[in-house]
Amino acid sequence: MNSKEHDFHLVAPSPWPIAISAAILILALGLVGALHKQIFGMFCLVLGISAVLGVLFYWWRDVIREAIYDKCHTTIVKHGLKFAMYLFILSEVVFFIVFFCSFFKAWLDPVFLFEAFSPAKKVEWPPEGILPPDPWSLPFINTLILLLSGTTITWANHSLLENDKKSMIKMLSITILLGFFFIIVQAIEYHEANFSLQETGEKLIYTSNFYMITGFHCAHVIIGIIFLSVCLFRARKGQFTPQEHLCFEFASWYWHFVDVVWMFLFLFVYWLSVY
């Protein structure tokens, strides 16, 4: 690497931004096709997932090389990366606010059913024929799982700051394991639900809101698990120190964000809206 007379990092041209955009597009098209039980959709879904994971692997590899071998992550660059992560999480907050607004509209201000081109009555909430999940069964278990995972990731961060790498790796592994438990419980909940995305009429108002908001949250949990798994791999290789652990810091922020979103999900979607 050529020497430079400043602390900033001028990023070299990279194919990964456009590559991840194309991979996400294929993934989205595949997901839609899979929901309609199309063979081509299933193929695109598998291809999209593989492409996203592949691009993330090589993109993260380049960033890690810049940090460890090229020493590009100076103090100024770290401040810039932290600000970028703040903006990213803010965009994620807005993303979920949109879904919550849709849910609140359907719950608190339901649409009218029309008869002979005139409004007859408002749609009930939950709609007739929909039996929402019991908030104090599987959703409550998932709440405890995520609360516990928030504790273990904080413990891992504290251990890293104390230079206790063994404890950090142990707590980080437990956090990842709890994330997998969450996904399993969520899958069981979906399997046991008495409704699906293929509902019609007023039932679809509930199911579309429910699956969109909980499904995207589950997707974020999966992304968080991948993020934490990268951190675990790097921790085992001794790439984190009490002073240099920006990747893990970002992963812990993201995981806490996922925790907070679930608290609102449990409070409004699972609990208050069904009573």
PAKOLVO-596541 format. One record per residue (C-alpha): residue in three letters; chain; x, z, y. Coordinates in steps of 0.001 Angstrom, whole numbers, always signed. Each point is the difference from the previous one (the first is absolute). Layout:
BEGIN
PT_ALA_A_X_Z_Y
...
REM end
This chain:
BEGIN
PT_MET_A_+0_+0_+0
PT_ASN_A_+1350_-947_+3447
PT_SER_A_+705_+2840_+2409
PT_LYS_A_-2408_+480_+2909
PT_GLU_A_+193_+1763_+3324
PT_HIS_A_-3500_+1511_+44
PT_ASP_A_-2140_+2335_-2100
PT_PHE_A_-2920_-2362_-453
PT_HIS_A_-734_-1958_-3151
PT_LEU_A_-680_-3716_+402
PT_VAL_A_-1936_-889_-3134
PT_ALA_A_+1132_-3145_-1791
PT_PRO_A_-2626_-2674_-789
PT_SER_A_-1978_+1150_-3040
PT_PRO_A_-2481_-1809_-2271
PT_TRP_A_-1762_+3229_-987
PT_PRO_A_-2619_+304_+2810
PT_ILE_A_-1501_-3421_-721
PT_ALA_A_+463_+551_-3733
PT_ILE_A_-1941_+3285_+18
PT_SER_A_-2776_-1677_+2024
PT_ALA_A_-329_-2762_-2583
PT_ALA_A_+116_+2513_-2868
PT_ILE_A_-2752_+2143_+1551
PT_LEU_A_-2134_-3114_+537
PT_ILE_A_+342_-943_-3681
PT_LEU_A_-790_+3607_-961
PT_ALA_A_-3143_+48_+2177
PT_LEU_A_-1240_-3324_-1363
PT_GLY_A_+695_+1193_-3526
PT_LEU_A_-1877_+3248_+580
PT_VAL_A_-3071_-1858_+1259
PT_GLY_A_+148_-2372_-2959
PT_ALA_A_+451_+2872_-2447
PT_LEU_A_-3053_+1789_+1419
PT_HIS_A_-1971_-3180_-732
PT_LYS_A_+1478_-47_-3527
PT_GLN_A_+1827_-3289_+469
PT_ILE_A_+2961_-758_-2244
PT_PHE_A_+1893_-1628_+2867
PT_GLY_A_-669_+3113_+2062
PT_MET_A_+1553_+2223_-2675
PT_PHE_A_+3047_-2281_-91
PT_CYS_A_+366_+173_+3806
PT_LEU_A_-442_+3773_-83
PT_VAL_A_+2855_+457_-2477
PT_LEU_A_+2116_-2512_+1904
PT_GLY_A_-771_+1697_+3309
PT_ILE_A_+863_+3487_-1257
PT_SER_A_+3262_-1283_-1493
PT_ALA_A_+867_-1859_+3204
PT_VAL_A_-700_+3018_+2225
PT_LEU_A_+2112_+2292_-2177
PT_GLY_A_+2797_-2575_-168
PT_VAL_A_+121_-551_+3753
PT_LEU_A_-121_+3747_+668
PT_PHE_A_+2890_+527_-2411
PT_TYR_A_+2274_-2536_+1695
PT_TRP_A_-1069_+994_+3520
PT_TRP_A_+652_+3685_-673
PT_ARG_A_+3303_-954_-1616
PT_ASP_A_+1114_-1758_+3175
PT_VAL_A_-1050_+2914_+2232
PT_ILE_A_+1801_+2503_-2240
PT_ARG_A_+3148_-2120_+72
PT_GLU_A_-179_-140_+3793
PT_ALA_A_-271_+3799_+115
PT_ILE_A_+2600_+958_-2612
PT_TYR_A_+2624_-2740_-73
PT_ASP_A_-284_-1698_+3412
PT_LYS_A_-579_+3287_+1885
PT_CYS_A_-2598_-1695_+2202
PT_HIS_A_-2314_+3002_+317
PT_THR_A_+1535_+1634_+3050
PT_THR_A_-1790_+2709_+1961
PT_ILE_A_-1640_-2568_+2274
PT_VAL_A_-1102_-2115_-2954
PT_LYS_A_-1475_+3075_-1710
PT_HIS_A_-2044_+800_+3104
PT_GLY_A_-1296_-3560_-41
PT_LEU_A_-885_+188_-3691
PT_LYS_A_-1823_+3295_+510
PT_PHE_A_-2002_-1471_+2861
PT_ALA_A_-874_-2980_-2194
PT_MET_A_-1184_+2360_-2739
PT_TYR_A_-2145_+1880_+2526
PT_LEU_A_-1642_-3292_+987
PT_PHE_A_-474_-992_-3628
PT_ILE_A_-1770_+3264_-850
PT_LEU_A_-2079_-350_+3178
PT_SER_A_-1086_-3457_-1155
PT_GLU_A_-952_+1506_-3353
PT_VAL_A_-2065_+2662_+1785
PT_VAL_A_-1885_-2722_+1873
PT_PHE_A_-429_-1883_-3283
PT_PHE_A_-1806_+2938_-1594
PT_ILE_A_-1943_+821_+3173
PT_VAL_A_-1680_-3399_-340
PT_PHE_A_-1202_+842_-3519
PT_PHE_A_-1150_+3452_+1055
PT_CYS_A_-1981_-1546_+2870
PT_SER_A_-1725_-2316_-2464
PT_PHE_A_-769_+2945_-2277
PT_PHE_A_-1324_+2166_+2852
PT_LYS_A_-2225_-2857_+1170
PT_ALA_A_-1484_-418_-3477
PT_TRP_A_-416_+3764_-435
PT_LEU_A_-1120_+1227_+3424
PT_ASP_A_-1741_-3098_+1346
PT_PRO_A_-1263_-1957_-3033
PT_VAL_A_-1489_-3450_+330
PT_PHE_A_-3720_-749_-239
PT_LEU_A_-1716_-1681_-2943
PT_PHE_A_-2158_-2874_+1176
PT_GLU_A_-3415_-983_-1279
PT_ALA_A_-1758_-3074_+1382
PT_PHE_A_+2788_-419_+2585
PT_SER_A_-528_+3457_+1473
PT_PRO_A_+1905_+3262_-629
PT_ALA_A_-1783_+2191_-2530
PT_LYS_A_+2309_+2936_-738
PT_LYS_A_+3645_+1004_+170
PT_VAL_A_+2213_-164_-3051
PT_GLU_A_+346_+3419_-1633
PT_TRP_A_+3416_+1594_-311
PT_PRO_A_+1173_-156_-2625
PT_PRO_A_-2179_-3017_-871
PT_GLU_A_-2577_+359_-2753
PT_GLY_A_+1598_-439_-3410
PT_ILE_A_+3464_+1144_+1152
PT_LEU_A_+1326_+3261_-1416
PT_PRO_A_+3117_+913_+2027
PT_PRO_A_+2893_+1736_-1778
PT_ASP_A_-199_+3780_-81
PT_PRO_A_+2495_+1047_+2712
PT_TRP_A_+912_+3166_-1898
PT_SER_A_+1025_-1766_-3206
PT_LEU_A_+2541_-2848_-85
PT_PRO_A_+288_-413_+3803
PT_PHE_A_+811_+3704_+365
PT_ILE_A_+2623_-278_-2749
PT_ASN_A_+1593_-2896_+1887
PT_THR_A_-81_+2069_+3176
PT_LEU_A_+1936_+2775_-1704
PT_ILE_A_+2442_-2546_-1435
PT_LEU_A_+780_-1489_+3407
PT_LEU_A_+235_+3401_+1678
PT_LEU_A_+2471_+1074_-2668
PT_SER_A_+1954_-3233_+401
PT_GLY_A_+238_+664_+3740
PT_THR_A_+1541_+3356_-856
PT_THR_A_+2527_-1456_-2449
PT_ILE_A_+1118_-2785_+2378
PT_THR_A_+533_+2610_+2726
PT_TRP_A_+1954_+2117_-2482
PT_ALA_A_+2115_-3032_-880
PT_ASN_A_+719_-628_+3673
PT_HIS_A_+983_+3641_+548
PT_SER_A_+2280_-112_-3065
PT_LEU_A_+1706_-3118_+1315
PT_LEU_A_+644_+1649_+3365
PT_GLU_A_+1510_+2941_-1895
PT_ASN_A_+2132_-2484_-1983
PT_ASP_A_-1664_+1114_-3237
PT_LYS_A_-121_-3434_-1637
PT_LYS_A_-1126_+1263_-3402
PT_SER_A_-3076_+1710_+1432
PT_MET_A_-696_-2995_+2256
PT_ILE_A_-2_-2416_-2943
PT_LYS_A_-2196_+2347_-2037
PT_MET_A_-2620_+418_+2740
PT_LEU_A_+43_-3709_+806
PT_SER_A_-583_-814_-3673
PT_ILE_A_-2950_+2410_-99
PT_THR_A_-1458_-1638_+3113
PT_ILE_A_+156_-3424_-1635
PT_LEU_A_-1560_+1397_-3170
PT_LEU_A_-2851_+1528_+2013
PT_GLY_A_-533_-3390_+1619
PT_PHE_A_-463_-1559_-3436
PT_PHE_A_-2438_+2788_-929
PT_PHE_A_-2002_-798_+3131
PT_ILE_A_-291_-3671_-969
PT_ILE_A_-1085_+921_-3542
PT_VAL_A_-2716_+2345_+1283
PT_GLN_A_-1145_-2651_+2487
PT_ALA_A_-228_-2559_-2797
PT_ILE_A_-2073_+2422_-2106
PT_GLU_A_-2316_+540_+2978
PT_TYR_A_-492_-3752_+421
PT_HIS_A_-677_-369_-3726
PT_GLU_A_-2593_+2782_-42
PT_ALA_A_-1804_-1072_+3195
PT_ASN_A_-3581_-1203_-477
PT_PHE_A_+545_-2829_+2503
PT_SER_A_+2392_-2912_+463
PT_LEU_A_+1009_-2656_+2516
PT_GLN_A_-2476_-2352_-1624
PT_GLU_A_-3035_+1882_+1314
PT_THR_A_-2489_-1893_+2140
PT_GLY_A_-2361_+800_+2850
PT_GLU_A_+220_+3359_+1726
PT_LYS_A_+2165_+1424_-2794
PT_LEU_A_+2769_-2358_+1051
PT_ILE_A_+189_+1711_+3404
PT_TYR_A_+1164_+3204_-1679
PT_THR_A_+2201_-1518_-2707
PT_SER_A_+1847_-2396_+2311
PT_ASN_A_+844_+2805_+2439
PT_PHE_A_+922_+2410_-2786
PT_TYR_A_+2277_-2364_-1918
PT_MET_A_+1652_-1467_+3093
PT_ILE_A_+1020_+3349_+1478
PT_THR_A_+926_+1746_-3263
PT_GLY_A_+1566_-3141_-1462
PT_PHE_A_+2266_-588_+2983
PT_HIS_A_+981_+3662_-34
PT_CYS_A_+908_-300_-3677
PT_ALA_A_+2056_-3098_+842
PT_HIS_A_+1869_+2030_+2605
PT_VAL_A_+679_+2695_-2595
PT_ILE_A_+1534_-2678_-2242
PT_ILE_A_+2150_-1231_+2895
PT_GLY_A_+1037_+3599_+661
PT_ILE_A_+1004_+447_-3649
PT_ILE_A_+2172_-3115_+210
PT_PHE_A_+1547_+1274_+3236
PT_LEU_A_+732_+3412_-1539
PT_SER_A_+1359_-1599_-3187
PT_VAL_A_+2548_-1918_+2067
PT_CYS_A_+977_+3298_+1627
PT_LEU_A_+317_+1665_-3418
PT_PHE_A_+2269_-2802_-1226
PT_ARG_A_+2179_+319_+3081
PT_ALA_A_+48_+3807_-237
PT_ARG_A_+1263_-195_-3584
PT_LYS_A_+2803_-2266_+1220
PT_GLY_A_+938_+2545_+2661
PT_GLN_A_-858_-2223_+2972
PT_PHE_A_-1792_+2730_+1977
PT_THR_A_+1658_+2766_+1983
PT_PRO_A_-1466_+2662_+2314
PT_GLN_A_+1042_-2235_+2897
PT_GLU_A_-754_-3461_-1450
PT_HIS_A_-3400_-297_-1697
PT_LEU_A_-2126_-2226_+2211
PT_CYS_A_-1639_-1773_-2959
PT_PHE_A_-1184_+3266_-1518
PT_GLU_A_-1181_+1255_+3384
PT_PHE_A_-2178_-3099_+430
PT_ALA_A_-1337_+313_-3547
PT_SER_A_-1010_+3619_+602
PT_TRP_A_-1766_-950_+3242
PT_TYR_A_-1908_-2710_-1825
PT_TRP_A_-964_+2337_-2836
PT_HIS_A_-1305_+2626_+2413
PT_PHE_A_-2023_-2728_+1716
PT_VAL_A_-1572_-883_-3367
PT_ASP_A_-812_+3704_-495
PT_VAL_A_-1720_+300_+3388
PT_VAL_A_-2084_-3135_-547
PT_TRP_A_-1231_+1416_-3308
PT_MET_A_-1056_+3246_+1690
PT_PHE_A_-2302_-2000_+2277
PT_LEU_A_-1180_-2051_-2969
PT_PHE_A_-912_+3085_-1972
PT_LEU_A_-1662_+1674_+2978
PT_PHE_A_-2207_-2888_+1117
PT_VAL_A_-289_-2556_-2816
PT_TYR_A_-256_+2374_-2958
PT_TRP_A_-1420_+3215_+1456
PT_LEU_A_-1935_-7_+3287
PT_SER_A_-1591_-3436_-392
PT_VAL_A_-1711_+875_-3298
PT_TYR_A_-1739_+3193_+1188
REM end
